[in-house]
Amino acid sequence: MNQRTGDNFNSPVLLLCWDLTNREAQPEPDVDGAAPWHPPSSEDWVWTAGYIANRSELLNQLAGHEAIDDRQIVYHLYCRQGIRATTSIAGTLAWVLWDSQRRELILTRDLIGNHNFYFATLNGKLWVTNRLETLLELEIFPRTPNPRSVVAHITGHAPLVGETFYDTIRELAPGSWMRIQGHKPETGRYWQIEAQPVLKLASDEDYARALWELLFRLAAECAPAGQAYITLSGGIDSTSLAAAIRHEATYNLRQAATVAGSLVGDSCHIQHFTNRPPA
């Protein structure tokens, strides 16, 4: 098997085929990279890509379970919560789970779509992968263009949600899950960005102040309690977030790493520009 590279962050590559015409068949994953995890004495399996941001919180919820890696966390959450487990996981985790007892396959894409899932049905078989090229490398798949997506691209837009540039291949939307049982796929959204009213202010200074207030409020609401670590990448995003977190006197902010040497600074340097909002 040739080594293949995933769509994002060099994630492992999954190719799954399931014969929907055979009731006794079950999906068989073909993986380059991290293999699925199988619970002891079970035909269930879990495959993941990405990471769980609230791992410690979930491990506390799963007290009594020996969950070593993310696949085990997903499995134990699913056993407790079913499809609602999608709403418990924060981070960029995408996962696939085979429930052998219910004969049900579940695909879940991460919140903002860092990791993809593409799927297609051909000759009674369901094909799933996290890398579009993996399906296109199979000679059995026609490469018929999707006119809607082509027109959207020409006019400067992305393909419609759930569609690709190929007529027979679809994509699972970010923040979505798909559950397949028999011949009946079911999809749902567990998270979606809500559009906000257009902000119309009088000057650039007013926009800067509004951004400052929003960023600092969200940092106060979302930052972990106690000690926090941050990586300064050299851009404005990470330093602005560091400033917003450090502004809260209850946080003990520490620099985990710095990419750009010119921005090296400990919490004292960050404190320097968090004392006041933009003028």
Summary of the structure (lengths in Angstrom):
residues: 279
radius of gyration: 22.3
end to end distance: 59.9
largest distance: 68.2
contacts: 756
relative contact order: 0.10
helix: 28%
strand: 25%
